Amino acid sequence: MEDLHWIDPSTLELLTLFVKNLRRGSVLALFTARTEFVQPWQESLTATLTLGPLSDSDARAMVTLMAQGIPEATIRRIVERADGVPLFAEEMARTAAQNDLASIPDTLQDLLAARMDKLGVARYTAQLAATLGREFDLDLLNKVFLSAPDALANDLCTLHDAGLIVAVSASTLQFKHALMQEAAYQSQSKADRQATHRRVAQALLSDFPVMVATQPERLAQHFSNAGEIGQSISYWIKAGQRAALNSANLEAIAHFESGLQLLMTLPSEQNRDHFEFNLLVGLCPVLYAAKGYGCEEAAQASARIEALTQRMGDNPKLFQTKWAQMVSTIACISSRGMPQAAMGLLTMAQDDPLKKMAAHSLAALASFWLGEFELTRSHDEQAVALYRADHRQLLIRQFGSDLVVNCTSYLGCSLYFLGYPKQAQMVCQQMLHQARALAHPHTLAQALSFAALLHRWLNLPEQALSLSAETIAISRQHDFCLWLACGEMTHGWALVKCGQPDGLSEIESSIAAMQSALGGISVVFLSSRIEACVHLKRYDEALDGLAQALADAEKTGDRHFLAELYRLKGVCLLALSSDNAADAESCFEQALTISRKQHAKSLELRATTSQARLWLQQGKQAAARRILEKIRSGFTEGFDSNDLQEAEKLLRALA
């Protein structure tokens, strides 16, 4: 593998997996790169040989072998002028065998350009091949070659004999060195280069449909170099969309940004707003996936989309744009007003099932964080009912993930809060099965994050540990910073619950990462740290965290865990001093009031259990047994869950 300093992210990811996972067998893999390349794998996994310039003795030996019989003085001059650069020494030796050294250009670039001038009719073929790239396909070269096929074969033999090109396979050749390709390319006039690129683009469109479908970025590059800016931007959009569909988010970002850079050269009257709008609509979801909903680039893109929307008026992608902006608002600022806004999107959707599903999923998302769990369940169930298998690719292309998996994840969480822990686990298993079958990394990372989070709420640390570890692995592999933070949050919590206090530092790290990716959904991270501190009996730290979490809940309207925050506050106050009993009971009462209003029976059960435990200490056994039996009788399933088992254990003590 040559020139890793130019490698694309996905190929580098493949090589990294290859290096890290090679455990048996004998494989020789040779990678070359310039010094600026930084290998992502541990240095101990590979052997590195640093190549400096050739020594004078090595350069002399090389020149002597290549051009036998040239004078000693000429050899010395070549070695001196080459300055340890092998290609320069080789080219000067080749030329010196036929010419006086004094006539050889002083720089390697000039020397290669001079060689191009001496190729005769083959010079045109070298220029044509160089326009295709350092590596070029013979079938494509045939399509754009204007003379007879026999002439092309002769020219290629000439270039091969001259040491300019080498065979890669039966259908592919490449220039021996990137500088040789660059010299051949630059030997054309600008007008000739543009005409050749235009001819190549047309040949690709007419004769290579598979290449056009799988490598639209090649069309984009050729149209760009041909001066066809509008055509180029169209194919950069296609390239970005295709990369996003395959979860190659870094490539997708690069493709969309290449299109945005070209906009600067496009006259404003040539659909400039239209192109910019489509580029930004494609860019936002991949920025969300790669950098999080709160990243600055996505915020700027979203603001620009809003400005363009007002200038362009009605647009088929207006729904998608508003949906993305509302998701960003929920994640970064607040869920307040978003369920009602989603109803407006539902009106816009009319009879389109994909748009109706997206509107319901957005309403469910906002409702959940507001603590409106019945509403969450209703919207999720309506969204899931609209889903068909053939929607899958369209959903990923338009919204960045399979929304039915997103809806199912929130449905499972809302079922837990509503008092159906068994159903929640069943829905979670279904969600993970769908996400794994889909094999779309971003959707799977999101599904794993919510599955791990649900098992945290179910107080099942071993399962949460496994799911969060998988979340971390896939998020690191695909650079999903948001899901990585979510995975680390639950992983740290699970470590603490499994007896490893160091997990608290992982939670702290996840909170720091969250602050750049989210703003409107911070309580779920802060509460993880609070629960860990309570488990470790670090009650003062827990109370400090509770003060911050309650302040954030007030600021953002995030009420999904508000009842539990008040319950935990009461637990901490009691643990610090029995003199805090009155304040603790007040906290439990607040938790009960909130959970009952939200129909959050699981949180109501927790608050009731804490209050009953306090009353037991105060000698109020009958009252404690009465309130606990009442809440327990309201459950119809999940009797093996931790919450109900704790309540049952306390009831036996009260009896």
Secondary structure as GFF3:
##gff-version 3
##sequence-region A 1 655
A	DSSP	three_ten_helix	4	6	.	.	.	ID=ss1
A	DSSP	alpha_helix	9	21	.	.	.	ID=ss2
A	DSSP	three_ten_helix	43	45	.	.	.	ID=ss3
A	DSSP	alpha_helix	56	66	.	.	.	ID=ss4
A	DSSP	alpha_helix	72	82	.	.	.	ID=ss5
A	DSSP	alpha_helix	86	96	.	.	.	ID=ss6
A	DSSP	three_ten_helix	101	103	.	.	.	ID=ss7
A	DSSP	alpha_helix	108	117	.	.	.	ID=ss8
A	DSSP	alpha_helix	122	132	.	.	.	ID=ss9
A	DSSP	beta_strand	135	137	.	.	.	ID=ss10
A	DSSP	alpha_helix	138	144	.	.	.	ID=ss11
A	DSSP	alpha_helix	149	161	.	.	.	ID=ss12
A	DSSP	beta_strand	165	167	.	.	.	ID=ss13
A	DSSP	beta_strand	172	175	.	.	.	ID=ss14
A	DSSP	alpha_helix	178	186	.	.	.	ID=ss15
A	DSSP	alpha_helix	190	207	.	.	.	ID=ss16
A	DSSP	alpha_helix	209	214	.	.	.	ID=ss17
A	DSSP	alpha_helix	216	225	.	.	.	ID=ss18
A	DSSP	alpha_helix	229	245	.	.	.	ID=ss19
A	DSSP	alpha_helix	249	263	.	.	.	ID=ss20
A	DSSP	alpha_helix	272	291	.	.	.	ID=ss21
A	DSSP	alpha_helix	296	312	.	.	.	ID=ss22
A	DSSP	alpha_helix	318	332	.	.	.	ID=ss23
A	DSSP	alpha_helix	338	349	.	.	.	ID=ss24
A	DSSP	alpha_helix	353	369	.	.	.	ID=ss25
A	DSSP	alpha_helix	373	386	.	.	.	ID=ss26
A	DSSP	three_ten_helix	389	391	.	.	.	ID=ss27
A	DSSP	alpha_helix	392	399	.	.	.	ID=ss28
A	DSSP	alpha_helix	403	418	.	.	.	ID=ss29
A	DSSP	alpha_helix	421	438	.	.	.	ID=ss30
A	DSSP	alpha_helix	441	457	.	.	.	ID=ss31
A	DSSP	alpha_helix	461	478	.	.	.	ID=ss32
A	DSSP	alpha_helix	481	497	.	.	.	ID=ss33
A	DSSP	alpha_helix	503	517	.	.	.	ID=ss34
A	DSSP	alpha_helix	523	535	.	.	.	ID=ss35
A	DSSP	alpha_helix	539	556	.	.	.	ID=ss36
A	DSSP	alpha_helix	562	576	.	.	.	ID=ss37
A	DSSP	three_ten_helix	578	580	.	.	.	ID=ss38
A	DSSP	alpha_helix	581	597	.	.	.	ID=ss39
A	DSSP	alpha_helix	601	617	.	.	.	ID=ss40
A	DSSP	alpha_helix	621	633	.	.	.	ID=ss41
A	DSSP	alpha_helix	642	654	.	.	.	ID=ss42
###
